[in-house]
Amino acid sequence: MRVLLVAERFRPQPGGVAVAAERNARNLAPALERLEVLHLVDHLPPGVSETREEEGYLVHCLGRAAREEDSLGLLEMAALGLARRMGAQILHGFYARPAGFVATLAARQLGLPSVVSLRGNDLDRGVFDRTGMLHWTLIHSDRILVVSRALGLKVAAFASRQDAVFTPNAVDGNLFRPVPAASDLGPDQVVLFSGEMRFKKGLLPLLDAAARLAPNPVRLVLAGGVRREAREAFRAFQQAHPQARVLEIPQTEDPQRLAAQYCRADLVVLPALWEGMPNALLEAMACARPVLATAVGGVPDLVIDSTTGWLFPPEELHLLDRRILRALAEPPSVREVLGSAAREHVLAHFTPQAERERLLDVYRSLIRP
């Protein structure tokens, strides 16, 4: 099979979409006759492309234009040209807009099948897109893949499609596993958030909880820092609550360092307002850490309440500090049992091998004999 993967983001770009797209390309390449990746970047002039060779596949970077419609036109032209040159049999858009839209549009022009992977934000926020681009994509793509069962229900409600395929994220248990903890942070209990903190990830309720937790020996660690657009709100919090124990750790791309950070945590927290299937929870659970998360998006597909972690409804985010203290008050032996069960759960159901086979099954179903 020859597949062109059009991605919204791709490593080394930041974010969960880039991480998942790169993981899928790396895992799929050995099983495919040919795989090439196309994505937009900001560091190149509009329409200028660069190609690099990864192990088993090519990555084409295309300069983004100032206006979205111009970027879409450039991406469409590049996708059509690449698909023809490589003799693509399937176009796979990773994220609904722009990648999924362009992959579906190009595939229809070439008479090829298209696949669109929905990741979370692209549907949760995209349903409010007034251009109709998302709805057109969902109607005309040959296969819709969803990273959570909740997204599948939303596809049915929004586009009247009942055939969305559940393809959850995965984690490499050899990279993320229990390891010696990162450098000591003192006697405080450590509550870790992993990733770039921002509004959708629960920035405001987490900061409110940090302020309320200040009298307790609990340190909140933001492993990945605060995204640029949320920086002003974070600075205002620091000025208003200088007593709050909040530590920023720069983002790392090194799985060993990240695993060590997880293993230093007494609790990993994700107070998200909406989610796809968060890589951070998969990684933390693979490192056998107890997790506390809002029951949104794909989180309930991953976390079994009181068995592999703790869930709570997003409407109770104002009680996050109490939830954290309740989890930390559990005996270490209870948290260890939850952490061990979490690792066993992700290694049984959320492996890169299982993710690859699900995608290959979808591809095979689209290739005409």
C-alpha positions as CSV (number, residue, x, y, z in Angstrom):
1,M,0.0,0.0,0.0
2,R,1.1,3.5,-0.8
3,V,-0.2,6.2,1.6
4,L,0.1,10.0,1.7
5,L,-0.4,11.3,5.2
6,V,-1.4,15.0,5.3
7,A,-0.8,16.1,8.9
8,E,-1.9,19.2,10.7
9,R,1.4,19.1,12.7
10,F,4.3,16.8,12.8
11,R,7.4,16.4,15.0
12,P,9.5,18.4,15.9
13,Q,6.5,20.7,16.1
14,P,5.0,20.8,19.6
15,G,1.7,19.3,20.7
16,G,-0.1,16.0,21.0
17,V,-1.2,16.0,17.3
18,A,2.4,16.2,16.1
19,V,3.5,13.5,18.6
20,A,0.7,11.2,17.4
21,A,1.2,11.8,13.7
22,E,4.9,11.1,14.0
23,R,4.3,7.9,16.0
24,N,1.8,6.7,13.4
25,A,4.2,7.4,10.5
26,R,7.1,5.6,12.3
27,N,5.0,2.6,13.1
28,L,3.2,2.3,9.8
29,A,6.2,2.8,7.5
30,P,7.6,-0.8,7.8
31,A,4.2,-2.2,7.0
32,L,3.6,-0.1,3.9
33,E,5.1,-0.2,0.4
34,R,5.5,3.6,0.6
35,L,4.6,6.3,3.1
36,E,5.1,10.1,2.7
37,V,4.1,12.9,5.0
38,L,3.0,16.4,4.1
39,H,2.4,19.3,6.6
40,L,2.5,23.1,6.9
41,V,5.3,24.9,8.7
42,D,5.9,28.5,9.7
43,H,9.7,28.6,9.2
44,L,9.6,28.5,5.4
45,P,8.3,31.1,3.0
46,P,4.8,30.5,1.7
47,G,4.8,27.6,-0.8
48,V,8.5,26.8,-0.4
49,S,9.0,23.1,0.5
50,E,11.7,21.1,2.2
51,T,12.0,17.3,2.3
52,R,13.8,15.2,4.8
53,E,14.2,11.4,5.0
54,E,13.2,9.6,8.1
55,E,13.6,5.9,8.7
56,G,11.4,4.3,6.0
57,Y,9.5,7.4,4.9
58,L,9.7,11.0,3.6
59,V,8.5,14.2,5.3
60,H,7.6,17.2,3.2
61,C,7.4,20.6,5.0
62,L,5.5,23.3,3.2
63,G,5.6,27.0,4.0
64,R,2.4,28.4,5.4
65,A,0.8,31.6,3.9
66,A,-0.5,34.5,5.9
67,R,-4.1,33.8,4.9
68,E,-5.7,30.4,5.7
69,E,-7.3,30.1,2.3
70,D,-3.9,30.6,0.6
71,S,-2.4,28.0,2.8
72,L,-5.2,25.6,1.9
73,G,-4.6,26.2,-1.8
74,L,-0.9,25.6,-1.4
75,L,-1.5,22.4,0.6
76,E,-4.0,21.1,-2.0
77,M,-1.5,21.6,-4.9
78,A,1.3,20.0,-3.0
79,A,-1.0,17.0,-2.0
80,L,-2.1,16.5,-5.6
81,G,1.4,16.6,-6.9
82,L,2.8,14.3,-4.2
83,A,0.0,11.8,-4.6
84,R,0.5,11.6,-8.3
85,R,4.3,11.2,-8.1
86,M,4.2,8.5,-5.5
87,G,1.3,6.7,-7.0
88,A,-0.7,7.0,-3.7
89,Q,-3.5,4.6,-3.1
90,I,-4.9,6.4,0.0
91,L,-4.8,9.9,1.3
92,H,-5.0,10.2,5.0
93,G,-5.7,13.5,6.7
94,F,-4.5,13.7,10.3
95,Y,-6.8,16.3,12.0
96,A,-9.9,17.6,10.3
97,R,-8.8,21.1,9.2
98,P,-6.8,21.8,7.2
99,A,-5.3,18.3,6.8
100,G,-8.5,16.3,6.6
101,F,-10.3,18.7,4.3
102,V,-7.3,18.9,1.9
103,A,-6.8,15.1,1.9
104,T,-10.4,14.5,1.2
105,L,-10.7,17.1,-1.6
106,A,-7.5,15.9,-3.3
107,A,-8.5,12.3,-3.0
108,R,-11.9,13.0,-4.7
109,Q,-10.1,14.7,-7.6
110,L,-7.8,11.8,-8.0
111,G,-10.5,9.1,-7.6
112,L,-8.8,7.7,-4.5
113,P,-10.2,6.8,-1.1
114,S,-9.7,9.2,1.8
115,V,-9.3,8.7,5.6
116,V,-9.7,11.5,8.2
117,S,-8.5,11.1,11.8
118,L,-10.3,13.3,14.2
119,R,-8.2,14.2,17.3
120,G,-10.5,16.2,19.6
121,N,-10.2,20.0,19.2
122,D,-10.8,19.7,15.4
123,L,-14.4,18.4,16.1
124,D,-15.1,19.8,19.6
125,R,-14.4,23.4,18.4
126,G,-14.8,22.8,14.7
127,V,-18.5,22.2,14.9
128,F,-18.9,25.9,15.4
129,D,-17.0,26.7,12.2
130,R,-19.2,28.8,10.0
131,T,-17.5,27.9,6.7
132,G,-19.0,24.4,6.5
133,M,-15.5,23.0,5.8
134,L,-15.7,20.5,8.7
135,H,-19.2,19.2,7.7
136,W,-18.1,18.8,4.1
137,T,-15.1,16.8,5.2
138,L,-17.1,14.5,7.4
139,I,-19.7,13.9,4.8
140,H,-17.2,13.1,1.9
141,S,-14.4,11.2,3.6
142,D,-14.5,7.5,3.0
143,R,-13.5,6.7,6.6
144,I,-13.7,8.7,9.7
145,L,-11.4,7.7,12.6
146,V,-12.0,8.9,16.1
147,V,-9.6,8.9,19.0
148,S,-12.4,8.6,21.5
149,R,-15.9,7.1,21.6
150,A,-17.3,10.5,22.6
151,L,-16.1,11.9,19.3
152,G,-17.8,9.0,17.5
153,L,-21.1,10.1,19.1
154,K,-20.5,13.7,18.0
155,V,-19.8,12.6,14.4
156,A,-23.2,10.8,14.4
157,A,-25.0,13.9,15.8
158,F,-23.2,16.4,13.5
159,A,-22.8,14.5,10.2
160,S,-25.3,11.6,10.6
161,R,-22.5,9.1,10.2
162,Q,-22.7,6.0,12.3
163,D,-19.5,4.4,10.9
164,A,-16.8,6.2,12.8
165,V,-13.9,3.9,13.7
166,F,-12.5,4.0,17.2
167,T,-8.7,4.3,16.9
168,P,-7.3,5.3,20.3
169,N,-3.9,6.7,20.9
170,A,-1.0,4.5,22.1
171,V,2.1,4.6,24.3
172,D,5.4,2.8,24.1
173,G,5.7,1.0,27.4
174,N,9.4,0.4,26.8
175,L,10.0,4.2,26.6
176,F,7.6,5.1,29.4
177,R,8.0,2.8,32.3
178,P,8.9,3.1,36.0
179,V,12.4,4.6,36.3
180,P,14.4,6.4,39.0
181,A,12.6,9.6,39.8
182,A,13.9,13.0,38.7
183,S,15.8,15.2,41.1
184,D,14.2,15.7,44.5
185,L,11.9,18.7,44.9
186,G,12.0,18.7,48.7
187,P,9.5,17.2,51.2
188,D,6.4,18.5,49.4
189,Q,4.1,16.0,47.7
190,V,4.3,16.6,44.0
191,V,1.3,17.0,41.7
192,L,2.4,17.0,38.1
193,F,0.7,18.4,35.0
194,S,2.5,17.4,31.7
195,G,2.2,19.4,28.5
196,E,1.8,23.0,27.6
197,M,-0.8,24.4,30.1
198,R,-3.5,26.5,28.5
199,F,-7.2,27.3,28.8
200,K,-8.6,24.0,27.4
201,K,-6.3,21.9,29.6
202,G,-7.8,23.6,32.7
203,L,-5.4,26.4,33.4
204,L,-7.8,28.5,35.4
205,P,-9.2,25.8,37.7
206,L,-5.7,24.4,38.2
207,L,-4.4,27.8,39.3
208,D,-7.3,28.3,41.5
209,A,-6.6,24.9,43.1
210,A,-2.9,25.8,43.5
211,A,-3.9,29.0,45.4
212,R,-6.2,27.0,47.7
213,L,-3.5,24.3,48.2
214,A,-0.9,26.9,49.3
215,P,-1.2,26.1,53.1
216,N,-0.5,22.4,52.4
217,P,2.8,20.8,51.7
218,V,1.9,20.2,48.0
219,R,3.9,21.4,45.0
220,L,2.3,21.8,41.6
221,V,4.8,21.1,38.8
222,L,4.0,22.3,35.2
223,A,6.2,20.0,33.1
224,G,6.1,21.8,29.8
225,G,5.3,25.3,31.1
226,V,2.5,27.6,30.0
227,R,1.6,28.3,26.4
228,R,2.3,31.8,25.2
229,E,-1.3,33.0,24.9
230,A,-1.9,31.9,28.6
231,R,1.3,33.5,29.9
232,E,-0.3,36.8,30.9
233,A,-3.0,35.0,33.0
234,F,-0.2,32.9,34.7
235,R,1.8,36.0,35.5
236,A,-1.2,37.7,37.1
237,F,-1.7,34.5,39.2
238,Q,1.9,34.6,40.4
239,Q,1.6,38.2,41.4
240,A,-1.7,37.7,43.2
241,H,-0.6,34.4,44.9
242,P,3.1,34.5,45.7
243,Q,2.7,31.9,48.4
244,A,1.4,29.3,45.9
245,R,3.9,26.4,45.3
246,V,4.0,26.3,41.5
247,L,7.1,25.2,39.6
248,E,7.5,25.4,35.8
249,I,9.8,22.8,34.1
250,P,10.8,23.4,30.4
251,Q,9.3,21.0,27.9
252,T,11.5,18.0,27.0
253,E,11.4,15.8,24.0
254,D,13.5,13.1,25.8
255,P,11.2,10.2,26.9
256,Q,13.7,9.2,29.6
257,R,13.7,12.6,31.2
258,L,9.9,12.8,30.9
259,A,9.5,9.4,32.4
260,A,11.7,10.4,35.3
261,Q,9.5,13.5,35.8
262,Y,6.4,11.4,35.9
263,C,8.0,9.0,38.4
264,R,8.8,11.9,40.8
265,A,5.1,12.7,41.0
266,D,2.8,11.5,43.8
267,L,-0.1,12.3,41.5
268,V,-0.5,13.3,37.8
269,V,-3.5,15.6,37.2
270,L,-5.4,16.6,34.0
271,P,-8.2,19.0,34.7
272,A,-9.1,19.5,31.0
273,L,-12.3,21.1,29.8
274,W,-12.3,18.9,26.7
275,E,-9.9,16.4,25.3
276,G,-9.2,13.8,22.6
277,M,-7.2,11.0,24.1
278,P,-4.3,12.7,26.0
279,N,-0.8,11.4,25.4
280,A,0.2,12.7,28.9
281,L,-2.2,10.4,30.7
282,L,-1.1,7.4,28.6
283,E,2.5,8.2,29.4
284,A,1.9,8.7,33.1
285,M,-0.1,5.5,33.4
286,A,2.6,3.6,31.5
287,C,5.0,4.9,34.2
288,A,2.7,3.4,36.8
289,R,1.6,6.8,38.3
290,P,-1.8,7.4,39.8
291,V,-3.8,9.9,37.7
292,L,-6.7,12.3,38.5
293,A,-8.6,13.6,35.5
294,T,-11.8,15.1,34.3
295,A,-14.2,12.7,32.6
296,V,-14.1,14.4,29.2
297,G,-13.4,13.2,25.7
298,G,-11.4,10.0,25.5
299,V,-10.3,10.1,29.2
300,P,-13.1,7.6,30.3
301,D,-12.0,5.3,27.5
302,L,-8.6,5.3,29.2
303,V,-9.1,5.7,32.9
304,I,-11.3,3.3,34.9
305,D,-12.4,5.2,37.9
306,S,-10.9,4.0,41.2
307,T,-9.2,1.2,39.3
308,T,-6.6,2.8,37.0
309,G,-7.0,6.3,38.4
310,W,-9.7,8.7,39.5
311,L,-12.2,10.5,37.4
312,F,-14.5,13.5,38.3
313,P,-17.0,15.5,36.2
314,P,-15.8,18.8,34.7
315,E,-18.7,20.6,36.4
316,E,-16.8,19.9,39.7
317,L,-13.6,21.6,38.7
318,H,-14.1,24.2,41.4
319,L,-13.5,21.3,43.8
320,L,-10.2,20.3,42.3
321,D,-8.1,21.2,45.3
322,R,-10.3,18.9,47.5
323,R,-10.0,16.1,44.9
324,I,-6.2,16.5,44.9
325,L,-6.0,16.4,48.7
326,R,-8.3,13.3,48.8
327,A,-6.1,11.5,46.3
328,L,-2.9,12.4,48.1
329,A,-4.4,11.3,51.5
330,E,-4.7,7.8,50.2
331,P,-2.0,5.5,51.6
332,P,1.1,5.1,49.3
333,S,0.1,1.4,49.0
334,V,-3.3,2.3,47.4
335,R,-1.7,4.8,45.0
336,E,0.9,2.1,44.1
337,V,-1.9,-0.4,43.3
338,L,-3.7,2.1,41.1
339,G,-0.4,2.9,39.3
340,S,0.4,-0.7,38.7
341,A,-3.1,-1.4,37.4
342,A,-2.8,1.7,35.1
343,R,0.4,0.4,33.5
344,E,-1.1,-3.1,33.0
345,H,-4.2,-1.5,31.4
346,V,-2.4,0.6,28.8
347,L,0.1,-2.2,28.0
348,A,-2.9,-4.4,27.3
349,H,-5.0,-2.1,25.2
350,F,-3.1,1.0,24.0
351,T,0.1,-0.2,22.4
352,P,1.6,1.1,19.2
353,Q,1.2,-2.4,17.7
354,A,-2.5,-2.3,18.3
355,E,-2.8,1.2,16.9
356,R,-0.9,0.2,13.7
357,E,-3.1,-2.8,13.1
358,R,-6.3,-0.8,13.5
359,L,-5.0,1.6,10.8
360,L,-3.8,-1.1,8.5
361,D,-7.2,-2.8,8.8
362,V,-8.9,0.5,7.7
363,Y,-6.5,0.9,4.8
364,R,-7.1,-2.7,3.6
365,S,-10.8,-2.1,3.6
366,L,-10.4,0.7,1.2
367,I,-8.0,-0.8,-1.3
368,R,-9.9,-2.3,-4.2
369,P,-8.8,-5.9,-5.1
